[in-house]
Amino acid sequence: MIVLGLTGSIGMGKSTTARMFAEEGVKVHDADATVHALYARGGAAVAPIGAAFPGAVKEGAVDRQVLAGEVGRDPEALARLEGIVHPLVARSRDTFLAAARRDGADVVVLDVPLLFETGAQEGLDAVVVASAPAHVQRQRVLERPGMSASKLDSLIARQIPDAEKRARADFVVDTGQGLDHARSQVRQILRTVRDPAWRPA
């Protein structure tokens, strides 16, 4: 089973690319969606986060804004939070991979926003990076509710530059030239990795 990692900086079209893989019948594990489920009422992260950050749990769920505020104020808080969340996401991912193998999947995708930043590329067969020109990225993100230029600059500063991600990728999906162009690239990636002659780098 070929395991592809999918990543991309904010506004680069990663989620759209993940959806295209899914539309081609590929099973996709979404790390962001997993975190949302862990933070929701009944989620496995609620109790340990409540113990570590007492004000961050309201009505049985993690209040992401409160949690972000606490993490932003305390340099050591992010490490504590990651120590809670990362093992739970890893457990979800391992369950997903085991189920995909049982189902006979030939290719799966792990959608990981901070893949290179967290070293999650280790053990993958190949990495796909969703990318677009910087002006397209800014336009997309600044259209989001509550977003500002300064907030966007802060988010981008915390991520590995797009150029470096592209350089480290095995495959790049350019989402800046329309959906049809991106979809054709996704299909070409799948043809490549399904070719018996292809071997991971």
C-alpha positions, 0 to 999 in steps of 0.5 A: 500500500502506497502512503502519500503525505499531502501538505501545503501552506495556508490558502494553497488549496490543500483541502481542495486537493485532498477532496480530489484524491477522495473523488478518485476513490482514495481514502484520505485521513484528515489530521485537522478533522481528527483534531476537531473531533478530538476537541468536540463533546465526547472527544478523547482530548477534552478531559486531558486538555481540561486538566491542563488548561482548565478554562479551555473546556466549556459545555463539554468541548474544547473552546478553540479560541480560549485555548489559542489565547492560553497557548499564545500567552505561555511559551511552554503551553504549546508543547503541553498541548502537542503532548496531549493531541499528537499521540491521539492524532497518531492513534487515529492515523494508525487505525486508519492505515490498518483499516485501509490495509485490511480493505485492500487499498492500494493508495491512501493519503494522509492530509497533514497541514504541518507535515514538514514542520512536525517531521511527519514525512518520515515513513511516507512513500511520497509527499504531495505539496499543494501550491499556488502563487503568493498573490493567489494565496493572499487573495484566498486567505484574506477573503476568509472571515476574521482574517487580516493581512497582519494575521496572515503574515503571522500564520505564514511566518510560522510555516515552512516557506512554500518554495522549500516545501515544493523543493522537498516534495515528490509531487506538486499540485499547482492549484493556481490554474483552476480546478481542472488543471489541479485534478489532472495533476492528481490523476497523474500522481495516482497513475505514477504511484500505481505504476509497478515500475515506480519506486519511492525515492 
